[in-house]
């Protein structure tokens, strides 16, 4: 007989074992603690299915504060769904999900579950779990060769820790959007300076009254395995005419060869056209953005036109 219950201290070791069995990759205890224990918005939103002492199912969400029209709102970002390979087809994921959603809605006051379902999970989320589609987010890409030359003297400075001046600049660049992840100083440092096993480079530029801030990482190119993509995970820019110079200098800060520069930008964001002018076009991959809203949530939440979206809002990057 199977037993469904919430996380208890020490379960993380079995969770890590199941993760490695299902996804064929390692998860360290440090990574698990960062995501589920040290999250500044809260911790341990996890449901588990057991058969005796064997963990056979897992569903976890990560608490996340969303700024909804100027109001801090507790939501949860949908993350790792796992079913033991020997227990597929028994409805374990649906049972775990509905139990977790019930707890979030009725005990924790969480106003929505949201995230980026992949091609394998999207159908089940919408068909069986009450999720609704907000939109599709496409990746924008531009050949790295487009940024090989620069005559600019603009200096791109790296920094380690986010401070309040960075937060205020980001707020100034996202103020027009009614829905966005609350990029507080605690959140930004947790997300980009404390995350284990992933190296981000953070850049801030001030030049002749113009500012820009970037968070970047690299990933092996899916098209050319010997080269890399530069992911602009976060990008906030005063003057897009200077963006090619900034990207040129950021590329030079890495000791690898690049194929593409990629980023996310909502189609309804006015800066989308500025990226198009530079040469960014839609490329693969694309991803769904969806949510299961709870309570009488502001209808703006389900309208993609209101969202500020970056790669950093996804746990993939």
N, C-alpha and C positions, 0 to 999 in steps of 0.2 A: 504494500500500500504506500502511495506517495503522500508526502507531507509538504504543504506550502507554508512558508513563513518568511518573516523579514530577516534581514542581516543580523547576525550576532557576532560579537568580537571573536576573532579567530577564523571566521568563515573565509576571510580573504585568501587563505592558503589553498583552499579547495577551489575558489573562484579562479585563481591564477592557473591552477592545473587544468580546469575546464577550458579556459581561454586558449591555452597552448594546444589542447586537444582539438578544439573546434577550428581555430584560425591558423594553426601550424606556425605560430610565431610566439616569441617570448614576451611575457609581461613581468616586469620586476615588481617587487614589493614597494619600492620607491615610487614607481609609476602609479601603482594602485593608490597608495597613500596620498599622492599629489591630487589625483582626480577626486577621490571619494572621501578622504579624511580631512584634507587641508583646504578644500574649496572655501573661499571667504563667504560665499552665499549660503553655505550649509553643507550637510553631509549625510551619507548613508540612506539614500532613497533607492533601496534595493529589495527585490523579492526573489526568493530562491525556492526551487523544487527539489526535494530530496526523496530518495528511496533508501530507507535505512540511513547509512552514513555516506551514501553515494550521491554527490551533487549531479543532478540530471538536467536542470534548467536554471536560467539566470536572466533577469531583466533589471537593468539599472538606468536611472536618469540622473542628471547632474543639475542641482539647483542653479538658477541663473536669474539675476535681476534684469528686467527689461524696463526701459523708460517708455511708458505709454502715455504720450501727450503730456509729458512733464511729471508723471507720477511713477514712482518706483513700484514695480509689480513683480511679485514672486512667480516665476515660471520654472519649468524643468525642461532641460535639453535631453532628448532621447538619445541613448548611447547603446551600450553593448547588449545585444540579444543573443543568447546562446542556448542551444539544446544539445545534450549529449547525442552523438551520432547513433547510438543504439536505441534512442527513445523518440525518434522523429515520428510524426503522424499521430501523436496522441493529444494534440491540442495544448501542450504545455505552455507554449508562448502566449497563447490567448488567455489562459487562466492566470498566468503571472501578470500579464499586462493589466487585465481588468482589476485584479486585486490591488496592484500598485496604484492605478488611477483612482480607485475608490478611496484609498488612504490619502492620496494627495489632495483630492477634492474635499473630502469630508473631515479630515483631521489636521491637515497642514495648510489649508487655505491657498493652495497653488492654483493659479488662475488658468494655466494652459500648459499642455505638453507640446513641444514643437521640435523640429529638427529637419534633417535632410535624408529622408529614406532613400536607400539605394534601390536598384532595379529588382533585387530579390525580395525586399521587405515592403515596397510601396503598396503593392496590391493588397497584402494582408492588413496593413495599417488602415487603408481606406475602406476596404470591404468589411472587415470584422471588428475594428477597434474604434470606429467613430472619428477617424481623422478626416480632415478636409484639405484639399490642395489650396495653397496660396499662390504658387507659381512655379516656374522652372527657372533655375539660375544657370546661366551659361558661363563657361570660362572664356575670358578674352585673352588672346595670345598675339604676340608680335615677335618676329625673328630677332634673335639677339644681335644679329649682324646689323640691324637698323641703328644700333646704338654704339657702333665701333668708334666713331669719331666725335670729338668734342673739342671746341675751342674755348670753352667756358672756364672762368677762374672761380666759379662757385665751389665752395668747399663743403663736402659732405662729412659731418662729424658723427662718429659712433658714440652711443651712450649705453650704460648698463641698466640703470634703474630709472623707471618712470617717476616724474615728480608732478606737482600740481600744475606747473606751466604747460606740460605736455597734455594733461587732462583738459585744461582750458582751451588749448588750441584745437584738440579733437572735438570738443563740444561746439566750438565756433564753426567747424566745418560740417557738422551733422545736425545743426539746429533746425533745419527745415524739415527734417524727417520726424514723423509722429511716433514711429516705432523703431527702437534700436536697443541693442545690448548696452547696459549701463557700463561704460568704460571708465570706471573709477580707478584711482591709483592702486588700490588693493587688487582689483581685478586684473589690471594690465600687468602688474608685476607677477601675480600668480600665473597668469596665462603665458607670459613671454620671457620672464627672467627666472622663474622657479621651476618650470616644467622640465622634468628629467628626460634625458636621452634625445632631446631635440635641441638643436642649436639655432637660435634666431639671432639675426643682427638687427639692431635698432639704430636708426639714423635720424638726426634732426638738423635742419638747415635754416639758418637765418641770413638773409642777404638782401640789402637795399630795401628793407621793409617787407620782404616776402619770406614766408616760412613754409616748411614742408616737413613731414614726419613719415617715416617708413619702418615697417617691420618686415623682414625678408627671411626666407629660408631657401635651400636648394633641394632638388629632388632629381634622381636620374631620369633622363628623357625617355618617354615611352616610344618615341619615334627613332631616336638615335642613342642606343645604350651607352656609348662612350662619352656622351655629352650630358649636360644638365639643363633643367629648367630653373629659372629664378622665379620663385613665387613671391609676388608682392602681397603678403598676407594682410597687411594694413597699409593704406596709403592716403595721406591727407596733404593736399597741395594748394597753395594760394595761386600760383601762376603756372598753368599747364604748358606754356611755351618753354619753361625751364625744365620740364619733366625729362626730356631726352638726355639732357646733361646730367641730371641727377642719376638716372638709370645707368648711364655710361660709367659714372664713378663708382656706383654700387657694384656693378659687374666686375670692375677692376679690383675691388676689395676681396674677391674670392680667387683662390688659386685653382680654378677649374675652367674648362671650356664649356660654353653655353650654346644650347640650341634655340631656346625660346625664353621670353619673359611672359609670365602669365599672371592674371589677377581676376577678381570678380568685381563686377559693377552692375547694380540694378539697372535694367533698361530704362526705367523711369527717372534715374538720377541724371541731372543736367550734365554731369561730368562724363557720362557715357559717350556723348558726341565728341568731347575733347579727346578722349582716348582713341576714338575712331579716326580723328584727324591725324593723330600721330602714327596710326597704322595698326592698332589693335582690332582684331576681328574675332567673331565667335569661333571657338575651337572645342574639341572634346577635352575633358568630359563635361556633360551637363548633369545637373542634379535637381531633384524635386525639393521644394520647400513646402512643408505641410505642418498642420497643427491639429490638436484636439483641444478646442477651447472649453473652459469650464466656467460655470456661473454666467452672469450677465456681462461678459467681457466686451469692452469697447469694440464695435464692429470695425474700427480702423485696423485692428490687429489682423484681420483676414484679407486685407487689401494690399497687394504687393506694392502699390504706388506709394504707400506710407513707410516702407521699410528701408532702413539703411542696412546694407548687407556687405560683409567682407569675407574673404577666405577664413579669417580668424574666428568667425562665428561657427565654423564647422570643426569638429574634433579631428577631421582628417588631416588638417594642415597644422 
